[in-house]
Amino acid sequence: MGIPSSKLSVELDRDPAIYYGSELVTGIVRLMTNDIHFSQKQLSVNLLGRAMHEITYYRDSEKHHKVVTFTFLSKTVILTQSCSDEQKYFSSHGQHSWLFEIELPTHIPPTFSIPHIFHTDHPAVEYSIIASLQQSVLAITDTKVIFFRPPILLTPQTAVVLSSVNRKDVFMNVNLFEGLFCVAGSVIQGTIQIENPQHKHIKRVECSIIQTLQVKDDSVVNKIIDVILPITTDGIDNHYEGTFEIPISEYIPPTFQRLSASGESGPPVNVSYTIKFEVCMSGFFVDFSITKPLTVTIDPWIHENDGTIKLIDRTQLV
Protein backbone atom coordinates (compact mmCIF):
# COMPACT_ATOMS: atom_id res chain seq x y z
CA MET A 1 0.00 0.00 0.00
CA GLY A 2 1.42 3.33 -1.01
CA ILE A 3 4.65 2.11 -2.60
CA PRO A 4 4.01 3.13 -6.24
CA SER A 5 3.05 6.73 -5.44
CA SER A 6 5.44 7.45 -2.58
CA LYS A 7 8.98 8.79 -2.49
CA LEU A 8 11.52 8.82 0.33
CA SER A 9 14.55 11.12 0.22
CA VAL A 10 17.52 12.08 2.43
CA GLU A 11 18.97 15.59 2.49
CA LEU A 12 22.31 16.04 4.25
CA ASP A 13 23.50 19.22 5.96
CA ARG A 14 26.41 19.82 3.57
CA ASP A 15 27.49 19.43 -0.02
CA PRO A 16 29.95 17.93 -0.74
CA ALA A 17 29.18 15.39 1.97
CA ILE A 18 32.64 15.34 3.60
CA TYR A 19 32.66 14.57 7.32
CA TYR A 20 35.38 14.22 9.94
CA GLY A 21 35.81 12.02 13.01
CA SER A 22 33.52 12.81 15.99
CA GLU A 23 31.30 15.05 13.87
CA LEU A 24 27.52 14.75 13.66
CA VAL A 25 25.94 13.75 10.37
CA THR A 26 22.69 15.72 10.37
CA GLY A 27 19.95 15.99 7.82
CA ILE A 28 16.29 15.64 6.94
CA VAL A 29 14.31 12.63 5.78
CA ARG A 30 11.37 13.59 3.60
CA LEU A 31 8.42 11.39 2.64
CA MET A 32 6.12 12.44 -0.17
CA THR A 33 2.98 10.35 -0.51
CA ASN A 34 -0.15 10.80 -2.56
CA ASP A 35 -2.10 8.18 -0.61
CA ILE A 36 -4.65 9.33 1.93
CA HIS A 37 -3.89 6.36 4.18
CA PHE A 38 -0.21 5.48 3.99
CA SER A 39 0.83 2.68 6.35
CA GLN A 40 4.26 2.16 7.87
CA LYS A 41 5.82 0.01 10.57
CA GLN A 42 9.16 1.78 11.06
CA LEU A 43 11.09 4.70 9.62
CA SER A 44 14.82 4.66 10.34
CA VAL A 45 18.15 6.11 9.26
CA ASN A 46 21.22 3.87 9.20
CA LEU A 47 24.90 4.85 8.97
CA LEU A 48 26.91 2.06 7.33
CA GLY A 49 30.66 1.68 6.93
CA ARG A 50 31.84 -1.11 4.66
CA ALA A 51 35.19 -2.43 3.46
CA MET A 52 35.65 -4.50 0.30
CA HIS A 53 38.57 -6.78 -0.43
CA GLU A 54 39.37 -9.80 -2.57
CA ILE A 55 40.15 -13.23 -1.18
CA THR A 56 41.66 -16.25 -2.90
CA TYR A 57 40.47 -19.79 -2.27
CA TYR A 58 40.85 -23.22 -3.84
CA ARG A 59 38.09 -25.62 -4.87
CA ASP A 60 38.75 -28.90 -6.63
CA SER A 61 42.40 -27.89 -7.00
CA GLU A 62 41.38 -24.76 -8.91
CA LYS A 63 42.16 -21.24 -7.80
CA HIS A 64 39.21 -18.89 -7.36
CA HIS A 65 38.73 -15.26 -6.35
CA LYS A 66 35.82 -13.47 -4.78
CA VAL A 67 35.15 -10.07 -3.29
CA VAL A 68 34.14 -9.95 0.36
CA THR A 69 32.21 -7.03 1.83
CA PHE A 70 32.60 -6.48 5.56
CA THR A 71 30.31 -4.10 7.48
CA PHE A 72 32.45 -2.69 10.29
CA LEU A 73 30.15 0.20 11.26
CA SER A 74 26.38 0.27 11.66
CA LYS A 75 24.43 2.89 13.59
CA THR A 76 20.65 3.15 13.43
CA VAL A 77 18.34 5.97 14.49
CA ILE A 78 14.61 5.15 14.58
CA LEU A 79 12.58 8.20 13.60
CA THR A 80 9.11 6.73 14.06
CA GLN A 81 7.58 3.30 14.49
CA SER A 82 4.24 1.65 15.15
CA CYS A 83 3.34 -0.01 18.43
CA SER A 84 3.58 -3.82 18.58
CA ASP A 85 2.22 -5.33 15.36
CA GLU A 86 -0.04 -2.45 14.49
CA GLN A 87 0.77 -0.25 11.54
CA LYS A 88 0.81 3.51 11.80
CA TYR A 89 -1.10 5.55 9.24
CA PHE A 90 -0.53 9.04 7.95
CA SER A 91 -3.97 10.59 7.88
CA SER A 92 -3.24 12.98 5.03
CA HIS A 93 -1.26 12.89 1.84
CA GLY A 94 1.54 15.31 1.10
CA GLN A 95 5.04 15.79 2.50
CA HIS A 96 6.25 14.63 5.91
CA SER A 97 9.74 15.30 7.27
CA TRP A 98 11.97 14.22 10.17
CA LEU A 99 15.28 15.61 11.41
CA PHE A 100 18.08 13.20 12.34
CA GLU A 101 21.65 13.24 13.63
CA ILE A 102 24.23 10.44 13.92
CA GLU A 103 27.63 10.83 15.55
CA LEU A 104 30.63 9.52 13.66
CA PRO A 105 33.37 7.56 15.46
CA THR A 106 36.84 9.08 15.58
CA HIS A 107 39.29 6.42 14.48
CA ILE A 108 37.78 4.60 11.51
CA PRO A 109 39.26 4.26 8.00
CA PRO A 110 38.90 7.09 5.47
CA THR A 111 36.75 6.70 2.40
CA PHE A 112 38.74 5.48 -0.59
CA SER A 113 38.20 3.72 -3.89
CA ILE A 114 40.35 2.43 -6.73
CA PRO A 115 40.99 4.59 -9.83
CA HIS A 116 39.16 3.38 -12.95
CA ILE A 117 42.43 2.58 -14.72
CA PHE A 118 42.67 -0.59 -12.62
CA HIS A 119 39.29 -1.91 -13.85
CA THR A 120 38.38 -3.08 -10.36
CA ASP A 121 36.42 -1.71 -7.43
CA HIS A 122 38.42 -3.21 -4.58
CA PRO A 123 39.98 -2.77 -2.13
CA ALA A 124 37.72 0.06 -1.02
CA VAL A 125 36.13 1.67 2.03
CA GLU A 126 32.77 3.41 1.73
CA TYR A 127 30.19 5.04 3.98
CA SER A 128 26.50 5.68 3.34
CA ILE A 129 23.39 7.05 5.00
CA ILE A 130 20.32 4.91 4.27
CA ALA A 131 16.76 6.00 5.06
CA SER A 132 14.34 3.08 5.14
CA LEU A 133 10.57 3.01 5.49
CA GLN A 134 9.51 -0.50 6.42
CA GLN A 135 5.99 -1.67 5.62
CA SER A 136 4.39 -5.02 6.23
CA VAL A 137 6.24 -6.83 3.42
CA LEU A 138 7.92 -4.08 1.42
CA ALA A 139 10.18 -1.10 2.02
CA ILE A 140 11.22 2.08 0.27
CA THR A 141 14.71 3.44 0.75
CA ASP A 142 17.01 6.27 -0.24
CA THR A 143 20.81 6.21 0.04
CA LYS A 144 23.35 9.02 0.20
CA VAL A 145 27.10 8.41 0.04
CA ILE A 146 29.25 10.34 2.51
CA PHE A 147 33.02 10.81 2.50
CA PHE A 148 34.76 10.27 5.82
CA ARG A 149 38.10 11.70 6.91
CA PRO A 150 39.61 10.74 10.29
CA PRO A 151 41.10 13.55 12.39
CA ILE A 152 44.87 13.81 11.94
CA LEU A 153 47.28 15.32 14.45
CA LEU A 154 48.59 18.54 12.93
CA THR A 155 51.98 19.57 14.25
CA PRO A 156 54.38 22.30 13.09
CA GLN A 157 56.69 20.97 10.39
CA THR A 158 60.28 21.91 9.66
CA ALA A 159 62.18 21.65 6.42
CA VAL A 160 64.02 18.43 5.62
CA VAL A 161 67.02 17.88 3.36
CA LEU A 162 67.35 14.64 1.37
CA SER A 163 70.61 13.65 -0.30
CA SER A 164 71.95 10.87 -2.50
CA VAL A 165 74.95 10.19 -4.77
CA ASN A 166 75.52 7.66 -7.56
CA ARG A 167 78.57 5.73 -8.75
CA LYS A 168 79.59 8.60 -11.05
CA ASP A 169 79.77 11.05 -8.13
CA VAL A 170 76.60 12.85 -9.23
CA PHE A 171 75.15 14.36 -6.05
CA MET A 172 71.45 15.22 -5.54
CA ASN A 173 70.24 17.47 -2.74
CA VAL A 174 66.48 18.05 -2.20
CA ASN A 175 65.09 20.56 0.30
CA LEU A 176 61.39 20.11 1.20
CA PHE A 177 60.12 23.25 2.93
CA GLU A 178 57.39 21.46 4.95
CA GLY A 179 59.27 18.24 5.48
CA LEU A 180 57.85 14.83 4.61
CA PHE A 181 54.35 16.08 5.30
CA CYS A 182 51.57 17.64 3.24
CA VAL A 183 47.90 18.55 3.56
CA ALA A 184 45.53 17.21 0.92
CA GLY A 185 44.66 20.15 -1.31
CA SER A 186 47.93 21.98 -0.66
CA VAL A 187 51.22 22.27 -2.56
CA ILE A 188 54.54 20.55 -1.86
CA GLN A 189 57.29 23.14 -2.29
CA GLY A 190 61.04 22.75 -2.37
CA THR A 191 64.34 23.16 -4.16
CA ILE A 192 66.69 20.71 -5.83
CA GLN A 193 70.41 20.94 -6.54
CA ILE A 194 72.57 18.52 -8.50
CA GLU A 195 76.36 18.53 -8.55
CA ASN A 196 77.82 16.84 -11.63
CA PRO A 197 81.64 17.09 -11.42
CA GLN A 198 82.25 14.66 -14.30
CA HIS A 199 79.82 16.49 -16.62
CA LYS A 200 77.72 13.38 -17.25
CA HIS A 201 74.59 13.79 -19.37
CA ILE A 202 71.51 14.24 -17.20
CA LYS A 203 68.34 13.61 -19.18
CA ARG A 204 65.75 14.65 -16.60
CA VAL A 205 64.83 14.75 -12.92
CA GLU A 206 61.49 13.24 -11.95
CA CYS A 207 59.31 13.42 -8.86
CA SER A 208 56.57 10.90 -8.20
CA ILE A 209 54.16 10.20 -5.37
CA ILE A 210 53.01 6.62 -4.91
CA GLN A 211 49.81 5.72 -3.08
CA THR A 212 49.13 2.32 -1.49
CA LEU A 213 45.54 1.35 -0.64
CA GLN A 214 45.08 -1.89 1.27
CA VAL A 215 42.32 -3.87 2.98
CA LYS A 216 43.63 -7.07 4.55
CA ASP A 217 45.82 -8.77 1.91
CA ASP A 218 44.20 -6.98 -1.04
CA SER A 219 46.21 -3.93 -2.11
CA VAL A 220 46.73 -1.59 -5.06
CA VAL A 221 49.79 0.60 -5.62
CA ASN A 222 49.13 3.65 -7.77
CA LYS A 223 51.44 6.44 -8.96
CA ILE A 224 49.16 9.43 -8.39
CA ILE A 225 51.74 12.07 -9.38
CA ASP A 226 54.60 11.81 -11.89
CA VAL A 227 56.22 15.07 -12.99
CA ILE A 228 59.50 16.25 -14.50
CA LEU A 229 61.07 18.91 -12.30
CA PRO A 230 62.27 22.15 -13.93
CA ILE A 231 66.03 22.54 -13.51
CA THR A 232 68.59 24.90 -15.02
CA THR A 233 72.27 24.30 -15.66
CA ASP A 234 75.28 26.54 -15.20
CA GLY A 235 76.14 26.12 -18.89
CA ILE A 236 78.80 23.44 -18.51
CA ASP A 237 76.52 20.83 -16.92
CA ASN A 238 78.49 20.97 -13.70
CA HIS A 239 75.70 22.32 -11.49
CA TYR A 240 71.91 22.08 -11.80
CA GLU A 241 69.28 23.69 -9.62
CA GLY A 242 65.58 24.43 -9.58
CA THR A 243 62.50 25.12 -7.48
CA PHE A 244 59.30 23.15 -7.68
CA GLU A 245 55.66 23.22 -6.60
CA ILE A 246 53.67 19.99 -6.71
CA PRO A 247 49.90 20.36 -6.15
CA ILE A 248 48.23 17.60 -4.15
CA SER A 249 44.58 16.73 -4.79
CA GLU A 250 42.20 17.62 -1.96
CA TYR A 251 40.25 14.41 -2.59
CA ILE A 252 42.92 11.83 -1.79
CA PRO A 253 42.46 9.98 1.53
CA PRO A 254 44.84 10.83 4.36
CA THR A 255 47.53 8.51 5.66
CA PHE A 256 45.88 5.86 7.84
CA GLN A 257 46.79 2.54 9.40
CA ARG A 258 44.76 0.18 11.52
CA LEU A 259 46.27 -3.18 12.41
CA SER A 260 44.24 -6.30 13.11
CA ALA A 261 45.59 -6.28 16.67
CA SER A 262 44.18 -2.82 17.37
CA GLY A 263 41.16 -4.29 19.14
CA GLU A 264 38.71 -2.47 16.84
CA SER A 265 36.17 -4.18 14.63
CA GLY A 266 36.85 -4.40 10.94
CA PRO A 267 39.68 -5.68 8.76
CA PRO A 268 43.19 -4.17 8.71
CA VAL A 269 43.25 -1.04 6.54
CA ASN A 270 46.28 0.85 5.28
CA VAL A 271 46.57 4.09 3.31
CA SER A 272 50.17 5.15 2.78
CA TYR A 273 52.25 7.35 0.49
CA THR A 274 55.87 7.62 -0.60
CA ILE A 275 57.62 10.43 -2.46
CA LYS A 276 60.43 9.66 -4.89
CA PHE A 277 63.01 11.91 -6.56
CA GLU A 278 64.93 10.28 -9.42
CA VAL A 279 67.80 11.50 -11.61
CA CYS A 280 67.71 9.86 -15.05
CA MET A 281 71.04 9.83 -16.90
CA SER A 282 72.59 8.47 -20.06
CA GLY A 283 74.44 5.20 -19.55
CA PHE A 284 73.97 1.97 -17.65
CA PHE A 285 73.32 1.67 -13.90
CA VAL A 286 73.78 5.39 -13.31
CA ASP A 287 70.18 6.43 -12.54
CA PHE A 288 69.68 7.03 -8.84
CA SER A 289 66.86 8.12 -6.57
CA ILE A 290 65.63 9.03 -3.10
CA THR A 291 62.43 7.43 -1.77
CA LYS A 292 60.85 8.42 1.55
CA PRO A 293 57.48 7.93 3.32
CA LEU A 294 55.15 10.92 2.95
CA THR A 295 52.43 11.71 5.50
CA VAL A 296 49.24 13.14 4.00
CA THR A 297 46.75 14.80 6.35
CA ILE A 298 43.36 16.42 5.87
CA ASP A 299 42.50 20.06 5.35
CA PRO A 300 41.54 21.46 8.79
CA TRP A 301 38.94 23.82 7.28
CA ILE A 302 35.43 22.40 7.48
CA HIS A 303 31.89 23.42 6.57
CA GLU A 304 29.57 24.54 9.34
CA ASN A 305 25.84 23.90 9.14
CA ASP A 306 25.12 27.48 8.09
CA GLY A 307 27.50 27.25 5.14
CA THR A 308 30.35 29.21 6.69
CA ILE A 309 33.88 27.92 7.16
CA LYS A 310 35.44 27.40 10.56
CA LEU A 311 38.99 26.40 11.49
CA ILE A 312 39.09 23.60 14.07
CA ASP A 313 42.08 22.52 16.13
CA ARG A 314 41.93 18.80 15.37
CA THR A 315 44.67 18.02 17.85
CA GLN A 316 41.93 18.23 20.48
CA LEU A 317 40.05 15.40 18.76
CA VAL A 318 42.88 12.86 18.71
N, C-alpha and C positions, 0 to 999 in steps of 0.2 A: 504494500500500500504506500503510494507516494513516491516510489523510486523514480519512475520515468519523468516526473515533472518537478523534481527537487534537485537542488544543487548545494553542495557544501564547499566552502572555501576557507583558506587560512591566509591571513594577512599579518606579516611580521612587522616589527617596529623599525626595521632599517633595511635599506637597499643600497649596496649589496649586503647580503645576509652574512656578514663576517662577525663572529663572536669570539670572546676571549675567556680564559679560565675564570671561574667564579662569577661570571656575569649571569644576569637573568635574560632568558629568551622570553620576550613578551610579545603579545599579539592579540588578534581578534579572530574568532571563528564565526563565520556567518553562514546561516542556513536560509535559503530562499525556497519556499514551497508554494505551489499553487493549489494545494489540496486544503480543503476546509478542515478536515480531520486527519492530521498527519501523526502517525504513531511512532514512538521510539522507546527503546529500552534503556540505552545508555549513550551519552555523548562524551567522548574523551579526547584528550590530546596526548600523544606519545612522542617522547624524544628517544630516538634510536641511534646508537653508534655501532657500526659494523666494519669488520675487517675481512678482506678477501685475500686468499692466497691459494697457490696450487700445491697439490700433494701428488706424489708418485706412489703407485702401488702395483703389485704383480698379481695376475690371475691367470692360471693355466700356463705359467712360464712366460706370459706376455706382459710387457710393461705398459701401464696405463697412467693417464693423468686426469685429474679432476680438480675443479675449483671449489674450495670450501669457504663458506661464509659464516663468520662467527660474530654473534651479537654480544658485545662486551659492555654495552650501556643500554639500559631501558628504564625510562622514567615516565610514569603515567599520571596525568591529572584528569580526574573525572569532573566534568562541568555540570552534568545533570544526569539523573537516572531515575527510573521508575521504582516503585516499592515492590518488593517480592517479585511475583511473576506477572504483575499487572503492567500494562503498557501505558505510558504517558502520552496524552494527546495535546497537540497545539490547537487551540480552539479557533484560530483564525489563520488565514493564509497570509503570505507576505514574507518579510525578512525578520529573522531573529538573530541575535548576536550575543556572544559571550567573550569576556576578557580572560586571558590565561597568562601565567608566568611559570617558567621552569628554570631552576638554577642549574648551571653547568658545573661539573666537577672541575678541579684545577689541573691535575696532572693526568691527562688523557692524550692520546696521540693526535697530531694535527691532521686535518683533511689533506689527502693527497691522492692523485690518480696518475696513471701512466700516459705519457704522450702518445698520440695516435700513430707515430712512426713505428711503434713497436707492435702494432696490430694485436694488442691484448689489453685487457682491462684489469689485470692483477699483477702484482699486489696493489692493494688500494685500501684506504680508510675513508669512510663517508659517514655523514650525519644527516638526519632528516627529522622534520616535525610532521607527524601524521595525525590529522583530525579524522575521527571515525564515528559515524552515527550507526549504532547497532539497532537493527529491528529484529523481528521474531526469527527470520531465517536469512535475511539479507542485510547488507550494510552499504553505506556510501562513504567514500573517503576522499581526502585531498591531501597531497604531500608537497612539502616545500623542503628543498635542500638547503642546509646551512653549512657554512665554512668555519671550522673551529681552529683557533690558534691558542696553544698553551702559553701562559705567561712565562717570559724569559727574564732572568736576572740581567739587568742592564748595569754595567759597571764602566767607569771611565777607562778608555783604551789609550795606550801609548804606541808610538810608532815602533815598527820592528824592521830589522835589516836582515835580509836573506842573501847568502853568498854561496857560490859554487865555482869550481874550476875544472877544465877538462884536461886531457892528456897533452894538448897542444898549448897549455898555459894560457888559454883564453879564460878570463875571469869575469863572472857576472855578479853584479851587486844590485839587489832590489830593495827599495825602501817603501814600505806600506805605511801610509800616514796614520791609519786607524788600527794597525796591527792585523792579526789574523781573525778579523771580526768584521761583520757588516750587517746592516739592517736591511731587510727586504724592502725594496723600493728606493734604496739609496744608491750611492756611487762609490766604488772602490777607487781610491786615488793613490798615486805613488810615482816614483821615479825609478829609472833603470839606467845603469852604467855598465859598459862592457869594455874591458881592457884587452887588447889584441896585439901583444908585442911582436908576434911573428907575422902579422899582416895576413892572416888566413881569411879566406872568403866567407863572410857571414851572409847567408841568404835571407834570413828573417828571424825575428824573435816573436814567439807566440805566447799567449796567455789563455789558459782554458780553466773552466770551473766544472768539476765533475760531481754529479749528484747521485747518491745511492739511496734507493727506496727499498725497504725490506719489511716483510711480514713473515715471521718464522723463517723457514729456509728458502722462501721465494723472494728473489731480489732482482732489481733492474738497475743497471748502471748507465747513466745518461750524461753526455757532455752537453750541458745547458748553455755554455758560453765558449766560443772559440774565436779569438781575435788575433790579428797581427798588430803588434805594438809599433807605434811610430818612433823611429830612432833616427838620429842624424850622426854623421861621421865627421871627423876632424879633417877629412880630405885625403888622408893617407891610410885610412882604415886601421889606425892604431887605437883610436878611442871612439866609442859610441855612447850616446846618451839620449834620453827622452823622458817625457812625462806622459802619464796615461790616466784616463778616466774610464772605468768599466761600469756601466749601469746594470743594476741588479733588479730583476722583476719583483714587483711588490706581491705577486701572487704565488711565489714559491713557498713551500712549507718551511718552517724554521727547523733548525737542528733539534733532533729529539731522539732519545733512546730510553726504552723500557725493557729491562731484562725479564726473563721468565721467573727469576727468583725474587722479583720485586715485591711479591705478595699481592699484587693487584690482579684483578680479573682481566682476561684477554690475552692474546698471543703476544710474543715479543715483537716489538716494532722499532725500526731504526730509520732515521732520516739523517744522512750525513753528507758533508761536502768536503772536497779538496780543491785547492788552487795550485795550478802548475804553470811555471815559467820555463820555456824551452828555447834554447838557441840552436837553430838549424844551420849547419855549415856544409860546405862542399868537402867531399872526402868520406872515408869509411871510419866508423866508430868514433866520430868526433862530436856528434850532437850531444848535448848535455842539458840537464834540467834540474829544477828545484820543485819538489812537491810537498805541500804542507796541508794539514787539516784546516778547514775554514769554518768558523762558527757563524751561522746565520740566525739572526733574531727577528722578532716582529717589530713593526712600526708601533711605537707607543701612543700614537694619536688614534683616538677612537671616536665613533659617532655616539652622541647622546640621543635620548629619545626625541628631543625637540629639534633635531637636525643640526645642532651646533657641534663643534669639535672641542674636546677636552683632553688635556694631557694628564695621564695618570702615571704615578710612580709605581711601576709594576714590581719593584723590589719588595713592596709591602705585601704582595700576593703570593710570594714564593715561600 
